[in-house]
Amino acid sequence: MEISPSTQRIPIQDVIFQETEDIIETEQNEALKAIRAFLKGKTAYDVLPLSFRLLVLDTSLLVRKSLNILLQNGIVSAPLWNSKTSKFAGLLTSSDYINVIQYYYQNPEKMDKIDQFTLDGLRDVEKAIGVQPIETVSVHPFKRLYDACLKTVASKGRRIPLIDYDEEKQREIVLSVLTQYRILKFVALNCKETRMLRKPLKDLNIGKYDDLATATMDTPVIDVIHLLASRGISSIPILDSEGILQNIYESVDILTLIKGGIYNDLKLTVGEALMRRPEDFEGVHTCTDQDRLDTIMDTIRRSRLHRLIVVDSKGRLKGIVTLGDILEYLLLEAKDETLQPK
């Protein structure tokens, strides 16, 4: 049979490539459906380990003492309890300490009273500096894990307390705190379909790649604090003069500097402050936009991380992908999903 001059042969490698892309797309969608079904079939309680420790802080506690308690126990957040009302009063995080720093930075004449400041005064601090109020979102432990995830994503928080209610005593009970990391690790360990998430980051449209807040080793810590507060973020990549990633400064690093109520160290440079970072720092987790979601989920299964810094082949910063970004993609990539839990 003769082929007319206008007929063009499609190279066989292009056909194979297209078939491979179609297979990956199909498997990706099947994996997302399976993961969502898995989350809808589990409760928030299912994620909790067999044994765990929970610290709950009373709102009458001094801010300075609360900080020491967090550091002594190696934790970065804790549920708050109002003993007067016998109710959950929100979640204390590193952002609240940053708010206190911002408040006294704007009102230096009140610095001498900082040691008498209690946790129930955090609301006044929020109002004074015009920031978001302390996190109060929570979920019942026997709600669907899917709904707990939706609440976490909607609130932009990295963790959500599990609050039960004792009918006999007519009071709330703080059961535990569920983190995005624990949720994603639970999925990675128990949902084999994560191995089918073979699309690279560049094709997923997740993470932030423009207008990134950055600093250098010479940047004063107080400037980084202002950036964290104004952007509502939890970390700042530290770059050299060529934009190559050197380290990362996290909001939790500030807790070490203000331990014991000493606030003068905020004039240190980032480089000097990082020298005081605890030796058990988990390191900076990096990836490229070519990394696939299945390998990232495997990393979450094996290592504790909170975010991935996206770099190019030379180590230059390109973007940041948080666990919240990944969780939101797993939940909401389908067009018929919304941010409203049932």
HELIX and SHEET records of a PDB file:
HELIX    1   1 ILE A   12  LYS A   40  1                                  29    
HELIX    2   2 ALA A   44  VAL A   47  5                                   4    
HELIX    3   3 VAL A   63  GLN A   72  1                                  10    
HELIX    4   4 SER A   94  GLN A  106  1                                  13    
HELIX    5   5 PRO A  108  GLN A  116  5                                   9    
HELIX    6   6 LEU A  119  GLY A  121  5                                   3    
HELIX    7   7 LEU A  122  ILE A  129  1                                   8    
HELIX    8   8 LEU A  145  SER A  155  1                                  11    
HELIX    9   9 GLN A  180  ASN A  190  1                                  11    
HELIX   10  10 LYS A  192  MET A  196  5                                   5    
HELIX   11  11 LEU A  201  ASP A  203  5                                   3    
HELIX   12  12 VAL A  221  ARG A  231  1                                  11    
HELIX   13  13 ASP A  253  LEU A  257  1                                   5    
HELIX   14  14 LYS A  259  GLY A  261  5                                   3    
HELIX   15  15 ASN A  264  LYS A  267  5                                   4    
HELIX   16  16 VAL A  270  LEU A  274  1                                   5    
HELIX   17  17 LEU A  293  ARG A  302  1                                  10    
HELIX   18  18 LEU A  323  LEU A  332  1                                  10    
SHEET    1   A 3 LEU A  57  ASP A  58  0                                        
SHEET    2   A 3 ALA A  78  ASN A  82  1                                        
SHEET    3   A 3 LYS A  87  LEU A  92 -1                                        
SHEET    1   B 2 ARG A 159  ASP A 166  0                                        
SHEET    2   B 2 ARG A 171  THR A 179 -1                                        
SHEET    1   C 2 SER A 235  LEU A 239  0                                        
SHEET    2   C 2 LEU A 245  GLU A 250 -1                                        
SHEET    1   D 3 THR A 286  CYS A 287  0                                        
SHEET    2   D 3 ARG A 307  VAL A 311  1                                        
SHEET    3   D 3 LEU A 317  THR A 322 -1                                        
END                                                                             
